[in-house]
Amino acid sequence: MIFRGKKLTVSIFGQSHAAAIGAVIDGLPAGFRIDREQLQAFLNRRAPGQGRLTTARKEADEPEFVSGLNGETTCGAPVCAVIRNGDTRSRDYDAFRRVPRPSHADYPAIVKYGESYDIRGGGPFSGRLTAPVCVAGGIALQMLAERGIRIGAHIASVSNQSDRRFDPLRVGPADFDLIAANGFPTLSREAGEEMMAEIENARKAEDSVGGTVEAAAVGLPAGLGGPLFEGLESALAAACFAIPAVKGVEFGDGFFAALLRGSQHNDAYAMDGDRVVTRTNHAGGLVGGMTTGMPLIFRVAFKPTPSIGQPQQSVNLAEGRETELTIRGRHDPCVVQRAVPVVEAMTALVLLDEILGA
């Protein structure tokens, strides 16, 4: 499980119920002091056990750095961070080797890896593996902030409840600070309360809901990226699709752009002092795979959590017959809340790699 960029290589290792999970980050420049307190606060936003709207699994998610640092400062060697797993209940997954869970990776993974597949907690396919992603991305966020680049995200929707969107021309750090102050990551407290009620209703019904996350990056120079396979959309989309449960990514107006005419969608250029800007930002800050200097804005769609308490139809692989499955255990009724920092982390890795490799 490797992110290979122009300059950075990030290897994610471990399984959901292994003794530990972690990341090896190669290509970070030497001499950067990591703010461990700030990094831990970022990891805590993704961590499990945050009340009844998330899984009851409790993990500290405190990274142990075993290489790559001299004190708190990067030294040029690959940075290796380990996160110990503690609160696992592997017995909850014994039955799924015979009866795979619908919309999980169980069945194709059993076909691919056979009896050797570690099905506990979803093994390497689990959202648990996004914890070390956030270690790498949290460091990247700090490095980008030093360069004047800020990244933030919020829950744009849960089921049919929606937050207001980022202003495509004026989104900035004040919006990111507002989201942080609200606790539940929305711009509107009222929208957040409606979303939480929607998640709670699904939980009580032993069901789940999906949603979308909107991300923005500001302070980017124009010209990052390139054509075709060098495009920044390509890199960001690939990174976001690596997040478990992601089913779609759109930039700027996204699919809505297909309903417009060119005269409606084109972003006219203008001057703001000595700076070239666009009067609108339908493109989401990216044209031809390259940044325009305007805010970079995109949205990521997450499917409903497939582990639900209601009876579902499956098959008994050992007996070759259809059967009914009821999933027990600890699961998020909606993954979107904990996915917000993961989207920020993936965005930071891609943008830092682009800047270091330029």
RAPEVEN-V790822 format. One record per residue. N is the residue number from 1. PSI is psi in radians with two decimals (NA if undefined). OMEGA is omega in whole degrees, 0 to 359 (999 if undefined). Layout:
<<N & PSI & OMEGA> <N & PSI & OMEGA>>
This chain:
<<1 & 1.61 & 191> <2 & 2.30 & 168> <3 & 2.05 & 179> <4 & 1.91 & 178> <5 & -2.88 & 178> <6 & -0.60 & 183> <7 & -0.65 & 185> <8 & 2.52 & 169> <9 & 2.17 & 180> <10 & 2.05 & 178> <11 & 2.15 & 178> <12 & 2.27 & 182> <13 & 2.78 & 176> <14 & 3.07 & 175> <15 & 2.90 & 186> <16 & -0.73 & 182> <17 & 0.28 & 174> <18 & 2.97 & 179> <19 & -0.57 & 182> <20 & 2.81 & 171> <21 & 2.92 & 180> <22 & -3.04 & 182> <23 & 2.51 & 169> <24 & 2.12 & 185> <25 & 1.98 & 182> <26 & 2.38 & 177> <27 & -0.01 & 177> <28 & 2.41 & 178> <29 & 2.61 & 178> <30 & 2.68 & 172> <31 & 0.11 & 180> <32 & 2.22 & 180> <33 & 2.10 & 180> <34 & 2.27 & 175> <35 & 1.74 & 186> <36 & -0.64 & 179> <37 & -0.77 & 178> <38 & -0.69 & 178> <39 & -0.75 & 180> <40 & -0.68 & 177> <41 & -0.66 & 178> <42 & -0.76 & 180> <43 & -0.59 & 180> <44 & -0.46 & 178> <45 & -0.50 & 180> <46 & -0.33 & 190> <47 & 2.64 & 178> <48 & 3.06 & 175> <49 & 0.57 & 182> <50 & 0.88 & 178> <51 & -3.07 & 188> <52 & -0.23 & 181> <53 & -0.02 & 177> <54 & 2.99 & 177> <55 & 2.59 & 180> <56 & -0.08 & 178> <57 & 2.32 & 182> <58 & 2.10 & 176> <59 & 2.37 & 181> <60 & -0.55 & 181> <61 & 0.79 & 177> <62 & 1.95 & 184> <63 & 2.45 & 174> <64 & 2.02 & 181> <65 & 2.08 & 184> <66 & -0.15 & 176> <67 & 2.88 & 173> <68 & -0.12 & 180> <69 & 2.51 & 169> <70 & 1.70 & 192> <71 & -2.02 & 176> <72 & 0.16 & 188> <73 & 2.37 & 178> <74 & 2.45 & 184> <75 & 0.05 & 179> <76 & -0.37 & 176> <77 & 2.78 & 177> <78 & 2.33 & 178> <79 & 2.17 & 178> <80 & 2.16 & 178> <81 & 2.34 & 181> <82 & 2.37 & 175> <83 & 2.10 & 181> <84 & 2.41 & 172> <85 & 2.42 & 181> <86 & -0.90 & 188> <87 & 1.28 & 180> <88 & 2.61 & 176> <89 & 1.35 & 187> <90 & -0.48 & 181> <91 & -0.41 & 180> <92 & -0.28 & 189> <93 & 0.02 & 185> <94 & -0.74 & 187> <95 & -0.37 & 188> <96 & -0.20 & 175> <97 & -0.53 & 178> <98 & -0.66 & 182> <99 & 1.67 & 184> <100 & 2.56 & 179> <101 & 2.32 & 177> <102 & 2.41 & 176> <103 & 0.18 & 169> <104 & 3.04 & 179> <105 & 0.03 & 188> <106 & -0.99 & 188> <107 & -0.96 & 180> <108 & -0.53 & 178> <109 & -0.66 & 177> <110 & -0.71 & 178> <111 & -0.73 & 185> <112 & -0.78 & 189> <113 & -0.20 & 178> <114 & -2.60 & 184> <115 & -0.28 & 181> <116 & -0.22 & 184> <117 & 2.27 & 177> <118 & 1.73 & 186> <119 & -0.18 & 185> <120 & 2.09 & 179> <121 & 0.22 & 184> <122 & 0.04 & 176> <123 & -2.29 & 181> <124 & -0.10 & 181> <125 & -0.03 & 186> <126 & 2.61 & 172> <127 & -0.23 & 176> <128 & -0.50 & 182> <129 & -0.11 & 176> <130 & -0.20 & 176> <131 & -0.90 & 176> <132 & -0.48 & 173> <133 & -0.70 & 180> <134 & -0.45 & 173> <135 & -0.89 & 180> <136 & -0.79 & 181> <137 & -0.58 & 178> <138 & -0.65 & 175> <139 & -0.74 & 179> <140 & -0.68 & 178> <141 & -0.72 & 180> <142 & -0.70 & 179> <143 & -0.66 & 178> <144 & -0.71 & 180> <145 & -0.63 & 177> <146 & -0.46 & 179> <147 & 0.15 & 177> <148 & 0.26 & 181> <149 & 2.18 & 181> <150 & 2.51 & 180> <151 & 2.40 & 176> <152 & 2.77 & 179> <153 & 2.80 & 177> <154 & 2.88 & 174> <155 & 2.01 & 179> <156 & -0.54 & 179> <157 & 2.65 & 168> <158 & 2.07 & 185> <159 & -2.12 & 181> <160 & 0.24 & 177> <161 & 2.29 & 187> <162 & 2.55 & 170> <163 & 2.84 & 172> <164 & 2.68 & 183> <165 & 2.82 & 172> <166 & 2.51 & 171> <167 & 2.03 & 187> <168 & -0.29 & 179> <169 & -0.50 & 191> <170 & 0.10 & 178> <171 & 2.49 & 182> <172 & -3.00 & 183> <173 & -0.55 & 179> <174 & -0.64 & 177> <175 & -0.72 & 180> <176 & -0.66 & 178> <177 & -0.64 & 178> <178 & -0.76 & 179> <179 & -0.77 & 180> <180 & -0.67 & 181> <181 & -0.47 & 182> <182 & -0.25 & 182> <183 & -1.37 & 171> <184 & 2.18 & 196> <185 & 1.30 & 174> <186 & 2.80 & 174> <187 & -0.62 & 181> <188 & 2.16 & 176> <189 & -0.69 & 181> <190 & -0.76 & 178> <191 & -0.69 & 179> <192 & -0.71 & 179> <193 & -0.69 & 178> <194 & -0.69 & 178> <195 & -0.77 & 180> <196 & -0.65 & 177> <197 & -0.67 & 179> <198 & -0.75 & 179> <199 & -0.74 & 180> <200 & -0.69 & 178> <201 & -0.70 & 178> <202 & -0.72 & 180> <203 & -0.79 & 180> <204 & -0.54 & 178> <205 & 0.13 & 184> <206 & 0.71 & 181> <207 & -2.94 & 181> <208 & 2.91 & 178> <209 & 2.73 & 176> <210 & -2.95 & 180> <211 & -2.98 & 181> <212 & 2.64 & 175> <213 & 2.30 & 175> <214 & 2.28 & 181> <215 & 2.65 & 177> <216 & 2.56 & 173> <217 & 2.29 & 182> <218 & 2.72 & 182> <219 & 0.13 & 181> <220 & 2.44 & 173> <221 & 2.83 & 174> <222 & 2.59 & 172> <223 & 0.03 & 175> <224 & 2.43 & 180> <225 & -2.73 & 181> <226 & -3.07 & 183> <227 & 2.78 & 173> <228 & -2.09 & 185> <229 & -0.17 & 177> <230 & 0.00 & 185> <231 & 2.53 & 180> <232 & -0.59 & 174> <233 & -0.74 & 180> <234 & -0.80 & 182> <235 & -0.78 & 180> <236 & -0.73 & 180> <237 & -0.75 & 179> <238 & -0.74 & 180> <239 & -0.73 & 181> <240 & -0.61 & 178> <241 & -0.22 & 174> <242 & -0.25 & 178> <243 & 2.20 & 179> <244 & 2.45 & 177> <245 & -0.07 & 179> <246 & 2.32 & 181> <247 & -0.07 & 180> <248 & 2.61 & 177> <249 & 2.35 & 176> <250 & 2.53 & 182> <251 & 2.42 & 179> <252 & -2.24 & 178> <253 & -0.30 & 176> <254 & -2.31 & 183> <255 & -0.41 & 177> <256 & -0.48 & 180> <257 & -0.47 & 180> <258 & -0.29 & 180> <259 & -0.12 & 186> <260 & 2.86 & 169> <261 & 2.83 & 180> <262 & -0.63 & 180> <263 & -0.43 & 179> <264 & -0.55 & 188> <265 & -0.47 & 183> <266 & 2.42 & 178> <267 & 1.85 & 182> <268 & 2.42 & 178> <269 & 2.63 & 179> <270 & 2.99 & 178> <271 & 2.34 & 172> <272 & 1.56 & 190> <273 & -2.10 & 178> <274 & 0.25 & 184> <275 & 2.35 & 176> <276 & 2.23 & 179> <277 & 3.07 & 172> <278 & 2.57 & 183> <279 & -0.44 & 174> <280 & 3.05 & 180> <281 & 0.91 & 178> <282 & -0.48 & 183> <283 & -0.20 & 181> <284 & 0.47 & 176> <285 & 0.19 & 181> <286 & 2.24 & 176> <287 & 2.28 & 180> <288 & 0.44 & 181> <289 & 0.13 & 184> <290 & 2.64 & 178> <291 & 2.58 & 179> <292 & -0.16 & 186> <293 & -0.21 & 174> <294 & 2.90 & 178> <295 & 2.34 & 176> <296 & 2.12 & 185> <297 & 2.29 & 176> <298 & 2.88 & 181> <299 & 2.58 & 183> <300 & 2.27 & 182> <301 & 2.32 & 179> <302 & 2.35 & 179> <303 & 2.85 & 173> <304 & 2.54 & 177> <305 & 2.18 & 183> <306 & -0.39 & 179> <307 & 1.83 & 179> <308 & 2.78 & 183> <309 & -0.13 & 180> <310 & 2.62 & 176> <311 & 2.41 & 179> <312 & 2.68 & 178> <313 & 2.40 & 176> <314 & -2.81 & 178> <315 & 2.60 & 173> <316 & 1.87 & 185> <317 & -0.55 & 181> <318 & -0.58 & 184> <319 & -0.16 & 179> <320 & 0.74 & 180> <321 & 2.78 & 176> <322 & 2.61 & 181> <323 & 3.06 & 178> <324 & 2.49 & 183> <325 & 2.33 & 171> <326 & 2.11 & 185> <327 & 2.23 & 174> <328 & 3.01 & 178> <329 & -2.85 & 187> <330 & 2.08 & 185> <331 & 2.67 & 175> <332 & 2.26 & 173> <333 & -0.27 & 176> <334 & 2.25 & 183> <335 & -0.14 & 192> <336 & -0.70 & 181> <337 & -0.82 & 182> <338 & -0.24 & 180> <339 & -0.34 & 183> <340 & -0.92 & 178> <341 & -0.44 & 178> <342 & -0.72 & 176> <343 & -0.72 & 177> <344 & -0.73 & 181> <345 & -0.81 & 180> <346 & -0.71 & 178> <347 & -0.76 & 181> <348 & -0.72 & 179> <349 & -0.79 & 181> <350 & -0.78 & 183> <351 & -0.70 & 178> <352 & -0.72 & 178> <353 & -0.72 & 180> <354 & -0.72 & 181> <355 & -0.75 & 180> <356 & -0.53 & 182> <357 & -0.05 & 183> <358 & NA & 999>>
